Amino acid sequence: MQHSPGPAEATAFRHDLRITVDMALLTVVAGAIDAVTFLTLGHVFTALATGNLLFLAFALAGGPGVPALGPAIALAAFVAGAVAGSVLIGRIAAATSWFSASLLVEALLLGAGGGLAVWHHGFALAGRPDAGVITLVGVAMGLRGAMALRAAVPGMPTLLIQMSLLRMIGQVVTNPPGHHPAPLAASDRLTRLRLTASITAIFLGGVLGTLLSRWGTGPALLVVAAGVLVLAAIHPRIGTTTTT
């Protein structure tokens, strides 16, 4: 007999669905930021710390044409942002507005990076590493990492999708579509939705960031910052109800 969700379960699912949408949008932001910084700031990632670490390894081993300065700055800034974010969020985590406050700081840092890029390069591509811009954006993404870790939304780290992709493959292999003797439970449907959303969002973010970068480094970052600011204003409360 199929279980019909009660009012409390339905409310919890709607809450978690809204959180899923917010985290997917933040994943789009991360993909867009990496596209902008990679394409306009001398092939440097500011959200994907793994990429910067590999760039440094390649450069250290003498890889031809591999950038080192930009990735080193971005990696250091990411670590600094993660440390600062962990301290900040740890102090305000008891407040229901901690998620919004974290997004507000992220938006301000991204906006400052965009403003600095406009000051340095006008409404054009930077075309080379800009230590100040990379630092501000890297700190913002380190803060994001700490925020996503605290939010602990299953399958939605917002900064990378490797584990989400692996979990999605596992889900499809063990529970292929159209071969369920009974409908999937709400929690299983939500898990699959989150994994799919993470993978799709990082791809869409890359496309969006590539398109935005044509406007110039500064304007692209300012647009992304404005989007994060909007999310800070409309987000749901994180951590009060999460279906896993």
Summary of the structure (lengths in Angstrom):
residues: 244
radius of gyration: 19.1
end to end distance: 22.8
largest distance: 65.3
contacts: 855
relative contact order: 0.21
helix: 71%
strand: 0%
